[in-house]
Structures are given as C-alpha cells and as structure tokens.
Amino acid sequence: MSLQTHLSQLARKHEALEREIQDAIHRPSSSDQQIAELKRRKLQLKDEMNRLQANGTLH
C-alpha cells in the first residue's frame, strides 16, 4: 500500500470519528467517557498521520 493511500484511509477514519463525536455530543444517552474515548481515538489517528507525513514512510 502506498503512503498516500494509507494517509487517505487514515483521513477517512479521522473524519468518520469526527462525525461520530458530533453525533455522540448531541445524543443525551452518550456518556462523557464514551465521547472522551472517541476523541482519544481521533487524536491517535491524527498523530499517526502526522508521523507518516513527517517520516514519509510506512511503518
């Protein structure tokens, strides 16, 4: 898989998590813990994308 393809996949997952976070924020049944977990996963994806872009390689 090329670096660009992998980055595109990570970006799509990041966007999907953002939508999921927004849905959870507006859903009364969502707990703060659930929202925090979604945000943590989103941040991990962003960190991975930044690392790949900085290194220019897949690991």
Biopython code that builds the backbone (N, CA, C, O; Angstrom):
import numpy as np
from Bio.PDB.StructureBuilder import StructureBuilder

atoms = [
    (1, "MET", "N", (0.843, -1.166, 0.000)),
    (1, "MET", "CA", (0.000, 0.000, 0.000)),
    (1, "MET", "C", (0.895, 1.237, 0.000)),
    (1, "MET", "O", (1.878, 1.309, 0.737)),
    (2, "SER", "N", (0.544, 2.187, -0.822)),
    (2, "SER", "CA", (1.355, 3.402, -0.898)),
    (2, "SER", "C", (1.099, 4.289, 0.318)),
    (2, "SER", "O", (0.075, 4.172, 0.992)),
    (3, "LEU", "N", (2.033, 5.156, 0.574)),
    (3, "LEU", "CA", (1.913, 6.093, 1.688)),
    (3, "LEU", "C", (0.672, 6.955, 1.522)),
    (3, "LEU", "O", (-0.082, 7.157, 2.475)),
    (4, "GLN", "N", (0.460, 7.462, 0.317)),
    (4, "GLN", "CA", (-0.691, 8.337, 0.076)),
    (4, "GLN", "C", (-2.012, 7.601, 0.293)),
    (4, "GLN", "O", (-2.957, 8.170, 0.841)),
    (5, "THR", "N", (-2.082, 6.346, -0.131)),
    (5, "THR", "CA", (-3.296, 5.547, 0.067)),
    (5, "THR", "C", (-3.556, 5.356, 1.554)),
    (5, "THR", "O", (-4.684, 5.508, 2.022)),
    (6, "HIS", "N", (-2.509, 5.024, 2.288)),
    (6, "HIS", "CA", (-2.645, 4.813, 3.723)),
    (6, "HIS", "C", (-3.076, 6.107, 4.421)),
    (6, "HIS", "O", (-3.939, 6.078, 5.298)),
    (7, "LEU", "N", (-2.489, 7.223, 4.044)),
    (7, "LEU", "CA", (-2.873, 8.509, 4.627)),
    (7, "LEU", "C", (-4.335, 8.844, 4.305)),
    (7, "LEU", "O", (-5.048, 9.393, 5.145)),
    (8, "SER", "N", (-4.768, 8.518, 3.110)),
    (8, "SER", "CA", (-6.162, 8.773, 2.722)),
    (8, "SER", "C", (-7.117, 7.938, 3.566)),
    (8, "SER", "O", (-8.163, 8.424, 3.996)),
    (9, "GLN", "N", (-6.757, 6.692, 3.798)),
    (9, "GLN", "CA", (-7.586, 5.822, 4.636)),
    (9, "GLN", "C", (-7.651, 6.353, 6.062)),
    (9, "GLN", "O", (-8.721, 6.370, 6.671)),
    (10, "LEU", "N", (-6.519, 6.784, 6.594)),
    (10, "LEU", "CA", (-6.498, 7.341, 7.947)),
    (10, "LEU", "C", (-7.330, 8.620, 8.013)),
    (10, "LEU", "O", (-8.035, 8.847, 8.996)),
    (11, "ALA", "N", (-7.255, 9.448, 6.989)),
    (11, "ALA", "CA", (-8.029, 10.689, 6.954)),
    (11, "ALA", "C", (-9.527, 10.390, 6.937)),
    (11, "ALA", "O", (-10.298, 11.081, 7.602)),
    (12, "ARG", "N", (-9.945, 9.380, 6.193)),
    (12, "ARG", "CA", (-11.370, 8.999, 6.159)),
    (12, "ARG", "C", (-11.819, 8.510, 7.535)),
    (12, "ARG", "O", (-12.908, 8.855, 7.991)),
    (13, "LYS", "N", (-10.989, 7.715, 8.191)),
    (13, "LYS", "CA", (-11.328, 7.240, 9.540)),
    (13, "LYS", "C", (-11.415, 8.418, 10.509)),
    (13, "LYS", "O", (-12.295, 8.458, 11.370)),
    (14, "HIS", "N", (-10.504, 9.370, 10.365)),
    (14, "HIS", "CA", (-10.479, 10.563, 11.214)),
    (14, "HIS", "C", (-11.777, 11.352, 11.032)),
    (14, "HIS", "O", (-12.382, 11.781, 12.015)),
    (15, "GLU", "N", (-12.202, 11.543, 9.798)),
    (15, "GLU", "CA", (-13.438, 12.267, 9.504)),
    (15, "GLU", "C", (-14.654, 11.523, 10.049)),
    (15, "GLU", "O", (-15.579, 12.138, 10.577)),
    (16, "ALA", "N", (-14.647, 10.199, 9.919)),
    (16, "ALA", "CA", (-15.757, 9.398, 10.437)),
    (16, "ALA", "C", (-15.849, 9.517, 11.956)),
    (16, "ALA", "O", (-16.944, 9.602, 12.513)),
    (17, "LEU", "N", (-14.706, 9.523, 12.614)),
    (17, "LEU", "CA", (-14.712, 9.691, 14.065)),
    (17, "LEU", "C", (-15.224, 11.067, 14.456)),
    (17, "LEU", "O", (-15.934, 11.202, 15.452)),
    (18, "GLU", "N", (-14.874, 12.085, 13.690)),
    (18, "GLU", "CA", (-15.378, 13.434, 13.973)),
    (18, "GLU", "C", (-16.902, 13.453, 13.895)),
    (18, "GLU", "O", (-17.559, 14.043, 14.753)),
    (19, "ARG", "N", (-17.467, 12.812, 12.875)),
    (19, "ARG", "CA", (-18.923, 12.746, 12.757)),
    (19, "ARG", "C", (-19.522, 11.973, 13.933)),
    (19, "ARG", "O", (-20.553, 12.363, 14.481)),
    (20, "GLU", "N", (-18.873, 10.882, 14.311)),
    (20, "GLU", "CA", (-19.354, 10.077, 15.427)),
    (20, "GLU", "C", (-19.307, 10.879, 16.739)),
    (20, "GLU", "O", (-20.216, 10.783, 17.563)),
    (21, "ILE", "N", (-18.255, 11.656, 16.918)),
    (21, "ILE", "CA", (-18.137, 12.506, 18.111)),
    (21, "ILE", "C", (-19.269, 13.527, 18.134)),
    (21, "ILE", "O", (-19.919, 13.712, 19.164)),
    (22, "GLN", "N", (-19.507, 14.190, 17.007)),
    (22, "GLN", "CA", (-20.577, 15.188, 16.949)),
    (22, "GLN", "C", (-21.940, 14.553, 17.231)),
    (22, "GLN", "O", (-22.765, 15.132, 17.938)),
    (23, "ASP", "N", (-22.172, 13.364, 16.678)),
    (23, "ASP", "CA", (-23.430, 12.657, 16.954)),
    (23, "ASP", "C", (-23.541, 12.337, 18.441)),
    (23, "ASP", "O", (-24.601, 12.520, 19.041)),
    (24, "ALA", "N", (-22.446, 11.858, 19.036)),
    (24, "ALA", "CA", (-22.463, 11.485, 20.450)),
    (24, "ALA", "C", (-22.696, 12.705, 21.347)),
    (24, "ALA", "O", (-23.407, 12.618, 22.348)),
    (25, "ILE", "N", (-22.100, 13.829, 20.987)),
    (25, "ILE", "CA", (-22.274, 15.053, 21.778)),
    (25, "ILE", "C", (-23.742, 15.462, 21.813)),
    (25, "ILE", "O", (-24.235, 15.950, 22.830)),
    (26, "HIS", "N", (-24.430, 15.263, 20.706)),
    (26, "HIS", "CA", (-25.828, 15.686, 20.610)),
    (26, "HIS", "C", (-26.812, 14.591, 21.015)),
    (26, "HIS", "O", (-28.024, 14.795, 20.946)),
    (27, "ARG", "N", (-26.311, 13.445, 21.432)),
    (27, "ARG", "CA", (-27.153, 12.336, 21.875)),
    (27, "ARG", "C", (-27.119, 12.304, 23.405)),
    (27, "ARG", "O", (-26.063, 12.075, 23.994)),
    (28, "PRO", "N", (-28.255, 12.530, 24.042)),
    (28, "PRO", "CA", (-28.275, 12.586, 25.511)),
    (28, "PRO", "C", (-27.784, 11.299, 26.188)),
    (28, "PRO", "O", (-27.290, 11.350, 27.315)),
    (29, "SER", "N", (-27.911, 10.177, 25.533)),
    (29, "SER", "CA", (-27.522, 8.906, 26.155)),
    (29, "SER", "C", (-26.014, 8.666, 26.141)),
    (29, "SER", "O", (-25.542, 7.716, 26.765)),
    (30, "SER", "N", (-25.259, 9.499, 25.450)),
    (30, "SER", "CA", (-23.805, 9.336, 25.390)),
    (30, "SER", "C", (-23.172, 9.833, 26.682)),
    (30, "SER", "O", (-23.521, 10.891, 27.205)),
    (31, "SER", "N", (-22.234, 9.038, 27.177)),
    (31, "SER", "CA", (-21.531, 9.443, 28.393)),
    (31, "SER", "C", (-20.278, 10.241, 28.025)),
    (31, "SER", "O", (-19.773, 10.167, 26.905)),
    (32, "ASP", "N", (-19.802, 10.995, 28.996)),
    (32, "ASP", "CA", (-18.560, 11.737, 28.797)),
    (32, "ASP", "C", (-17.408, 10.787, 28.511)),
    (32, "ASP", "O", (-16.500, 11.109, 27.744)),
    (33, "GLN", "N", (-17.451, 9.622, 29.130)),
    (33, "GLN", "CA", (-16.391, 8.628, 28.923)),
    (33, "GLN", "C", (-16.391, 8.116, 27.478)),
    (33, "GLN", "O", (-15.324, 7.933, 26.892)),
    (34, "GLN", "N", (-17.562, 7.886, 26.901)),
    (34, "GLN", "CA", (-17.653, 7.446, 25.510)),
    (34, "GLN", "C", (-17.106, 8.514, 24.574)),
    (34, "GLN", "O", (-16.367, 8.207, 23.639)),
    (35, "ILE", "N", (-17.466, 9.754, 24.821)),
    (35, "ILE", "CA", (-17.006, 10.853, 23.985)),
    (35, "ILE", "C", (-15.495, 11.015, 24.107)),
    (35, "ILE", "O", (-14.808, 11.236, 23.110)),
    (36, "ALA", "N", (-14.981, 10.904, 25.328)),
    (36, "ALA", "CA", (-13.532, 11.012, 25.540)),
    (36, "ALA", "C", (-12.786, 9.909, 24.801)),
    (36, "ALA", "O", (-11.717, 10.160, 24.244)),
    (37, "GLU", "N", (-13.327, 8.698, 24.784)),
    (37, "GLU", "CA", (-12.691, 7.589, 24.071)),
    (37, "GLU", "C", (-12.662, 7.855, 22.563)),
    (37, "GLU", "O", (-11.653, 7.590, 21.910)),
    (38, "LEU", "N", (-13.745, 8.368, 22.015)),
    (38, "LEU", "CA", (-13.784, 8.706, 20.595)),
    (38, "LEU", "C", (-12.752, 9.782, 20.268)),
    (38, "LEU", "O", (-12.060, 9.700, 19.253)),
    (39, "LYS", "N", (-12.653, 10.787, 21.130)),
    (39, "LYS", "CA", (-11.675, 11.855, 20.910)),
    (39, "LYS", "C", (-10.246, 11.320, 21.001)),
    (39, "LYS", "O", (-9.367, 11.751, 20.255)),
    (40, "ARG", "N", (-10.022, 10.385, 21.915)),
    (40, "ARG", "CA", (-8.690, 9.784, 22.054)),
    (40, "ARG", "C", (-8.315, 9.033, 20.783)),
    (40, "ARG", "O", (-7.193, 9.151, 20.290)),
    (41, "ARG", "N", (-9.265, 8.258, 20.255)),
    (41, "ARG", "CA", (-9.012, 7.508, 19.015)),
    (41, "ARG", "C", (-8.755, 8.463, 17.845)),
    (41, "ARG", "O", (-7.887, 8.210, 17.010)),
    (42, "LYS", "N", (-9.511, 9.555, 17.792)),
    (42, "LYS", "CA", (-9.326, 10.542, 16.725)),
    (42, "LYS", "C", (-7.937, 11.168, 16.818)),
    (42, "LYS", "O", (-7.270, 11.350, 15.799)),
    (43, "LEU", "N", (-7.502, 11.495, 18.023)),
    (43, "LEU", "CA", (-6.176, 12.077, 18.216)),
    (43, "LEU", "C", (-5.077, 11.086, 17.832)),
    (43, "LEU", "O", (-4.063, 11.482, 17.257)),
    (44, "GLN", "N", (-5.270, 9.807, 18.143)),
    (44, "GLN", "CA", (-4.288, 8.797, 17.752)),
    (44, "GLN", "C", (-4.148, 8.734, 16.235)),
    (44, "GLN", "O", (-3.039, 8.624, 15.711)),
    (45, "LEU", "N", (-5.276, 8.803, 15.534)),
    (45, "LEU", "CA", (-5.227, 8.797, 14.070)),
    (45, "LEU", "C", (-4.492, 10.024, 13.549)),
    (45, "LEU", "O", (-3.677, 9.918, 12.633)),
    (46, "LYS", "N", (-4.773, 11.180, 14.124)),
    (46, "LYS", "CA", (-4.114, 12.417, 13.694)),
    (46, "LYS", "C", (-2.611, 12.325, 13.942)),
    (46, "LYS", "O", (-1.816, 12.727, 13.093)),
    (47, "ASP", "N", (-2.221, 11.800, 15.101)),
    (47, "ASP", "CA", (-0.801, 11.625, 15.416)),
    (47, "ASP", "C", (-0.131, 10.681, 14.417)),
    (47, "ASP", "O", (0.991, 10.929, 13.977)),
    (48, "GLU", "N", (-0.822, 9.605, 14.065)),
    (48, "GLU", "CA", (-0.279, 8.643, 13.105)),
    (48, "GLU", "C", (-0.106, 9.303, 11.735)),
    (48, "GLU", "O", (0.911, 9.098, 11.072)),
    (49, "MET", "N", (-1.096, 10.093, 11.310)),
    (49, "MET", "CA", (-0.993, 10.770, 10.020)),
    (49, "MET", "C", (0.176, 11.754, 10.025)),
    (49, "MET", "O", (0.938, 11.821, 9.061)),
    (50, "ASN", "N", (0.315, 12.510, 11.103)),
    (50, "ASN", "CA", (1.422, 13.465, 11.195)),
    (50, "ASN", "C", (2.768, 12.763, 11.181)),
    (50, "ASN", "O", (3.707, 13.231, 10.537)),
    (51, "ARG", "N", (2.870, 11.647, 11.885)),
    (51, "ARG", "CA", (4.118, 10.886, 11.933)),
    (51, "ARG", "C", (4.480, 10.367, 10.536)),
    (51, "ARG", "O", (5.631, 10.462, 10.112)),
    (52, "LEU", "N", (3.498, 9.825, 9.835)),
    (52, "LEU", "CA", (3.750, 9.297, 8.497)),
    (52, "LEU", "C", (4.155, 10.407, 7.530)),
    (52, "LEU", "O", (5.049, 10.228, 6.703)),
    (53, "GLN", "N", (3.495, 11.539, 7.643)),
    (53, "GLN", "CA", (3.825, 12.658, 6.760)),
    (53, "GLN", "C", (5.230, 13.173, 7.049)),
    (53, "GLN", "O", (5.968, 13.524, 6.128)),
    (54, "ALA", "N", (5.597, 13.219, 8.315)),
    (54, "ALA", "CA", (6.930, 13.719, 8.692)),
    (54, "ALA", "C", (8.015, 12.761, 8.247)),
    (54, "ALA", "O", (9.069, 13.191, 7.779)),
    (55, "ASN", "N", (7.769, 11.459, 8.389)),
    (55, "ASN", "CA", (8.770, 10.458, 8.027)),
    (55, "ASN", "C", (8.749, 10.125, 6.544)),
    (55, "ASN", "O", (9.771, 9.757, 5.964)),
    (56, "GLY", "N", (7.575, 10.257, 5.934)),
    (56, "GLY", "CA", (7.446, 9.924, 4.531)),
    (56, "GLY", "C", (7.515, 8.441, 4.231)),
    (56, "GLY", "O", (7.717, 8.033, 3.087)),
    (57, "THR", "N", (7.344, 7.632, 5.281)),
    (57, "THR", "CA", (7.402, 6.180, 5.083)),
    (57, "THR", "C", (6.313, 5.509, 5.899)),
    (57, "THR", "O", (5.792, 6.080, 6.857)),
    (58, "LEU", "N", (5.978, 4.291, 5.507)),
    (58, "LEU", "CA", (5.051, 3.453, 6.271)),
    (58, "LEU", "C", (5.841, 2.587, 7.234)),
    (58, "LEU", "O", (6.912, 2.084, 6.896)),
    (59, "HIS", "N", (5.309, 2.416, 8.430)),
    (59, "HIS", "CA", (5.915, 1.521, 9.424)),
    (59, "HIS", "C", (4.929, 0.498, 9.858)),
    (59, "HIS", "O", (5.245, -0.350, 10.692)),
]
sb = StructureBuilder()
sb.init_structure("model")
sb.init_model(0)
sb.init_chain("A")
sb.init_seg("    ")
for serial, (resi, resn, name, xyz) in enumerate(atoms, 1):
    if name == "N":
        sb.init_residue(resn, " ", resi, " ")
    sb.init_atom(name, np.array(xyz, "f"), 0.0, 1.0, " ", f" {name:<3s}", serial, name[0])
structure = sb.get_structure()
